[in-house]
Amino acid sequence: MQIIIRFLAGGAIVSAFSLIADLFKPKSFGGLFGGAPSVALATLLLTISKDGRDYAAVEARSMAPGAAAFVVCACVMARLFLRRKVRPMVAIAASVSVWLATAVGLWFAIFR
């Protein structure tokens, strides 16, 4: 039953974010807004229904450094792809490394 709820909630939130992103430019933001925020919101919705608001608040607080690191990762990847013309595997490896370093650094800075 939880899989069905996750599917419906995730699909509805992804669709809503995609519609909102379609209103803005550049259109390439549609995939970014349709993916990451909607999955996080669907996960929080299920966490609230299963484990309560207090547990979901801790989870949401923990998602913040990962989300900030994701923005840094996306900026690095865009810069490598668009400005430097780096090969995809190199750009992905560099961007994921930057994401991991940023996420771990923020986590230690905030929650230590």
Secondary structure, 3 states (H helix, E strand, C coil): CHHHHHHHHHHHHHHHHHHHHHCCCCCCHHHHHHHHHHHHHHHHHHHHHHHCHHHHHHHHHHHHHHHHHHHHHHHHHHHHHHHCCCCHHHHHHHHHHHHHHHHHHHHHHHHC
